[in-house]
Amino acid sequence: AALEYFKTLDELPDGPIMVEWTANGPVVVE
């Protein structure tokens, strides 16, 4: 599941992207 999630990160526009890990899972913070 984690690999599937990070694959979607590659589809995001270039820029500063932070991934914040929460109790519900990784959350992308722009």
N, C-alpha and C positions, 0 to 999 in steps of 0.2 A: 504493500500500500504506500509505503514511504517513497519507493522508486517512482510510482505512478504520480505522486504529488510533485516530486522534484522535476519530473518531465514537463509539467505545466509551467514551471518557473522559466524554462527555456523559451517558452512562447511569449513571455511578458516582454514589453519594450525594455531597451537598455536603460539602466539608471540605478541609483542606489536602492537596493532592495534588502530589507532586513527580515529575517524569519524569526518570529517570537514563538517559543514553545510554551503552550498553555496546557491546562488539564484536558482541554478538548482536542489538543493536537497542535500542529504547527500553523501559525497565522502569519500571513505576509503583511508586513507593515511598510507602507510607502512613505 
